[in-house]
Amino acid sequence: MTEAIIVGSGRSLLGSGLGEKIDSFEHVIRFNGSDLYLEKYKEDVGTKTTVFVLNSNRRTIRGVYKKIKHGGLLTNKQIKSVIITATIGNPRAWIRRSLAGKRLINHLKKNKDIGWRMLTHGQARRTLKDYSLDTKARWSVKRRRRVHKNRYWGFTSGFIVLCNAIKKYDKVYLCGFDWLAKDGAWRKPKDGRRGHFYNNRKLPMHRHRLSWESKLIKQLIIKSKKIEILDP
């Protein structure tokens, strides 16, 4: 039985003491940004990473490539896979439009020890369809293209990765998702703030509908019988 844990970056991890438990999993999935602070908060978040996730935003791509070039991000022998999430139909072409994007893709191709792949908004929708759940996210993406000023209601990287994980692993655990609780409500951090555990920056709420995603995950928990929320 293969188990994985997806570690979000929410502030609810602070004071949780989950570090040792998280590191006990064979597959530990983390997101870009948290990697620089794992040692500082290791008692609560752990330090192990086997799958590293980033989104296809060009600023993110540049930042990750700099970390690879100057900080040796992928020299961490624990990392076995890199996932790039995207909400567009052809993310590879989009990434390659920038110099940093081209260099990042070329670097990943040359690194034979680390596998990599891209996960898209459409793939998450297909997973929802497999479980007979709402796939209205397609409307959101089309609307963004028609009216640029409208809010973008696309899936978060965390949700896209979760949809892939329940197909790949027998059991998937979640922690550090402040907006998700067993009843589908918001999980309030101990300090009352919402954001990443490593800074006080507010989450970009205008880009995603997290309350909607929490309801979808609640339904996936029931229908897939593969997802469990890891509490302190």
C-alpha positions in Angstrom: 0.0 0.0 0.0 1.6 3.3 -1.1 0.9 6.3 1.0 1.7 10.0 0.4 1.3 13.2 2.3 0.7 16.6 0.6 2.1 19.3 2.9 0.5 22.7 2.4 2.1 25.9 3.6 -0.6 27.1 5.9 0.0 28.7 9.3 -2.0 26.0 11.0 1.2 23.9 10.9 2.8 26.2 13.4 2.8 24.5 16.8 1.4 21.3 15.4 4.4 19.2 16.2 3.8 17.1 13.0 7.3 17.3 11.7 8.3 13.7 12.7 5.1 12.3 11.5 5.4 14.0 8.1 8.9 12.8 7.6 7.8 9.2 8.3 5.9 9.0 5.0 7.7 7.5 2.0 6.3 10.1 -0.4 6.2 13.7 0.9 4.9 16.4 -1.5 5.7 20.0 -0.9 5.3 23.3 -2.7 7.7 26.0 -3.8 8.5 28.6 -1.2 8.4 26.4 1.8 11.7 24.7 0.9 13.8 27.6 2.3 12.2 27.4 5.8 12.0 23.7 6.5 15.0 23.5 8.8 13.7 26.5 10.9 10.3 25.0 11.4 11.2 21.3 11.2 9.4 20.3 14.5 6.1 21.4 12.9 6.6 20.8 9.2 9.4 18.3 8.9 12.3 18.5 6.4 11.8 15.6 4.0 10.7 16.3 0.4 10.4 13.7 -2.3 8.1 15.6 -4.7 8.7 19.3 -5.3 5.8 21.3 -6.8 5.8 24.7 -8.5 3.3 26.6 -10.7 4.0 27.8 -14.2 3.9 31.5 -13.3 6.9 33.1 -15.0 8.0 34.8 -11.8 7.9 31.5 -10.0 9.9 29.8 -12.9 12.6 32.4 -12.6 12.8 32.1 -8.9 13.1 28.3 -9.0 15.7 28.4 -11.7 17.8 30.8 -9.6 17.5 28.4 -6.6 18.6 25.5 -8.8 21.5 27.5 -10.3 22.8 29.2 -7.2 21.3 27.2 -4.3 21.5 23.7 -5.6 17.8 23.0 -5.0 17.7 19.7 -6.9 20.9 18.4 -5.3 18.7 17.3 -2.4 18.9 13.5 -2.9 15.5 13.1 -1.3 13.7 14.8 -4.2 12.7 12.2 -6.8 10.2 14.2 -8.8 9.3 17.7 -9.9 5.7 18.7 -10.8 4.8 21.9 -12.6 1.2 22.9 -12.4 -0.6 25.0 -15.0 -4.1 26.3 -15.8 -3.5 26.7 -19.5 -3.8 24.1 -22.3 -0.2 24.1 -23.5 2.0 24.9 -20.4 5.2 23.7 -22.0 5.0 26.2 -24.8 4.1 29.0 -22.3 7.1 28.2 -20.1 9.5 28.0 -23.0 8.6 31.6 -24.0 10.9 32.8 -21.3 14.7 32.2 -21.1 14.5 31.0 -17.5 11.7 28.6 -18.5 13.8 27.1 -21.4 16.7 26.7 -19.0 14.6 25.1 -16.3 13.0 22.6 -18.8 16.5 21.7 -20.2 17.9 21.3 -16.8 15.1 18.9 -15.8 15.6 16.9 -19.0 19.3 16.5 -18.4 18.8 15.4 -14.7 18.3 11.6 -15.1 17.9 11.1 -11.3 14.8 13.3 -11.0 11.6 12.7 -13.0 9.4 15.6 -13.9 5.9 16.2 -15.4 3.3 18.8 -15.9 -0.2 18.7 -14.4 -2.9 20.9 -15.8 -6.3 22.3 -14.9 -7.9 19.9 -17.4 -6.4 16.8 -15.8 -7.9 17.8 -12.5 -11.3 18.3 -14.2 -11.1 14.8 -15.6 -10.5 13.4 -12.2 -13.6 15.2 -10.9 -15.5 13.8 -13.9 -14.3 10.3 -13.0 -16.0 10.7 -9.6 -19.0 12.4 -11.1 -18.3 15.8 -9.5 -18.7 19.3 -10.7 -16.4 20.3 -13.6 -17.5 24.0 -14.0 -13.9 25.1 -13.8 -13.8 25.0 -17.6 -16.2 28.0 -17.6 -13.9 29.9 -15.3 -10.9 29.5 -17.6 -12.8 30.5 -20.7 -14.2 33.6 -18.9 -10.8 34.8 -17.9 -9.7 34.7 -21.6 -12.8 36.7 -22.7 -12.7 39.3 -20.0 -9.3 40.0 -18.6 -10.6 42.1 -15.7 -12.7 39.3 -14.2 -11.5 37.3 -11.3 -9.7 34.1 -12.1 -11.4 31.1 -10.5 -8.9 28.4 -11.4 -7.7 25.5 -9.3 -4.9 25.9 -6.9 -1.7 23.9 -7.3 -2.6 21.9 -4.2 -5.9 20.8 -5.7 -4.4 19.9 -9.0 -1.7 17.8 -7.3 -4.3 16.1 -5.0 -6.4 15.1 -8.1 -3.3 13.4 -9.5 -2.2 11.9 -6.2 -5.5 10.0 -5.6 -4.9 8.2 -8.9 -1.2 7.4 -8.2 -1.3 6.4 -4.5 -3.5 4.1 -2.4 -3.8 6.7 0.4 -3.3 10.4 0.5 -2.9 12.6 3.6 -3.3 16.3 3.8 -1.9 18.9 6.2 -1.2 22.6 6.2 -4.3 23.4 4.2 -5.8 26.1 6.4 -8.9 26.5 4.3 -9.8 22.8 4.6 -11.3 21.0 7.6 -13.2 17.7 7.9 -16.5 19.6 7.7 -15.3 21.6 4.6 -15.0 24.8 6.7 -12.0 27.1 7.1 -9.3 25.9 9.5 -8.2 28.8 11.6 -4.5 28.9 12.6 -3.6 29.4 16.2 -2.4 32.9 15.7 -5.6 33.9 13.9 -3.8 34.8 10.7 -4.2 33.3 7.2 -1.2 32.8 5.0 2.0 30.8 4.7 3.7 29.5 7.8 7.0 31.1 6.8 5.7 34.7 6.4 2.7 36.9 7.1 1.9 37.4 3.4 -1.8 37.0 2.7 -2.9 34.3 0.2 -4.0 35.5 -3.3 -7.6 34.9 -2.6 -8.8 36.7 -5.8 -7.3 34.0 -8.0 -9.0 31.0 -6.5 -12.3 29.9 -4.9 -11.0 28.1 -1.9 -14.3 27.5 -0.3 -15.5 25.8 -3.5 -12.3 23.7 -3.6 -12.9 22.6 0.1 -16.3 21.4 -0.8 -14.9 19.4 -3.8 -12.3 17.9 -1.6 -14.9 16.9 1.0 -16.8 15.1 -1.8 -13.6 13.5 -3.0 -12.9 12.2 0.6 -16.3 10.5 0.6 -16.2 9.1 -2.9 -12.6 8.1 -3.3 -12.1 6.8 0.2 -8.4 7.6 -0.3 -8.0 11.0 1.4 -7.5 11.7 5.1 -6.7 15.0 6.8 -3.7 14.7 9.2 -4.5 16.6 12.4 -2.0 17.4 15.3 
